[in-house]
Amino acid sequence: MVTDKQLIEGYRTGRREMLELLVERYKDDLYRFCRHLTLNALEAEDLFQEVWVRVIRKLDRYDPERSFKAWLFQVTLNMYRDSYRKWKKLYERLTGEASCRVPLLELRDGAPLTEEQILRNERYARLEEGLCKLPKRYLGPLVLYYYEEFSYEEIGKMLDIPIGTVKSRLNQGKKLLQKAVEPWREEYR
């Protein structure tokens, strides 16, 4: 199997197909990460595309001694933060209230939903509402650890915080999330 380092070096020497292989390798993980950050499919697609444009432009800054996936996710997180701050300021200026973006549930094939699917979608929507209520300093570590399975060390490097802070934010974030979804837990048991 070709390594990330080999793909990047190949692309740097003019072999465009190497970039296509790199994008193919990480597209599902990156899109899922974008989706968890934005809580919205359209915004996730925009962020996904913007990240790849930025990564291609900044590929010369990538340190091959570092995990490419960790670097890719750090670029994504930084871009999301910048975008979120701008959006939040604009929303608050226009409406005078704090924002919480809760996505609409999406149906992929247009087929009627079963009762089980409806309940699962409802639970997912409640979880997203809970995530949306979390302070942003807890959202990043939770998504990176539980959804993307990065280690404490990798999360610490991405967020530029000590490992102890990563652990603390994960613990506090879980507690806050459990508290946020507690009113709905009994409904779905």
Rosetta blueprint (number, residue, H / E / L):
1 M L
2 V L
3 T L
4 D H
5 K H
6 Q H
7 L H
8 I H
9 E H
10 G H
11 Y H
12 R H
13 T L
14 G L
15 R L
16 R H
17 E H
18 M H
19 L H
20 E H
21 L H
22 L H
23 V H
24 E H
25 R H
26 Y H
27 K H
28 D H
29 D H
30 L H
31 Y H
32 R H
33 F H
34 C H
35 R H
36 H H
37 L H
38 T H
39 L L
40 N L
41 A H
42 L H
43 E H
44 A H
45 E H
46 D H
47 L H
48 F H
49 Q H
50 E H
51 V H
52 W H
53 V H
54 R H
55 V H
56 I H
57 R H
58 K H
59 L H
60 D H
61 R H
62 Y L
63 D L
64 P L
65 E L
66 R L
67 S L
68 F H
69 K H
70 A H
71 W H
72 L H
73 F H
74 Q H
75 V H
76 T H
77 L H
78 N H
79 M H
80 Y H
81 R H
82 D H
83 S H
84 Y H
85 R H
86 K H
87 W H
88 K H
89 K H
90 L H
91 Y H
92 E H
93 R H
94 L H
95 T H
96 G L
97 E L
98 A L
99 S L
100 C L
101 R L
102 V L
103 P L
104 L L
105 L L
106 E L
107 L L
108 R L
109 D L
110 G L
111 A L
112 P L
113 L L
114 T L
115 E H
116 E H
117 Q H
118 I H
119 L H
120 R H
121 N H
122 E H
123 R H
124 Y H
125 A H
126 R H
127 L H
128 E H
129 E H
130 G H
131 L H
132 C H
133 K H
134 L L
135 P L
136 K H
137 R H
138 Y H
139 L H
140 G H
141 P H
142 L H
143 V H
144 L H
145 Y H
146 Y H
147 Y H
148 E L
149 E L
150 F L
151 S L
152 Y H
153 E H
154 E H
155 I H
156 G H
157 K H
158 M H
159 L H
160 D L
161 I L
162 P L
163 I H
164 G H
165 T H
166 V H
167 K H
168 S H
169 R H
170 L H
171 N H
172 Q H
173 G H
174 K H
175 K H
176 L H
177 L H
178 Q H
179 K H
180 A H
181 V H
182 E H
183 P H
184 W H
185 R H
186 E H
187 E H
188 Y H
189 R L
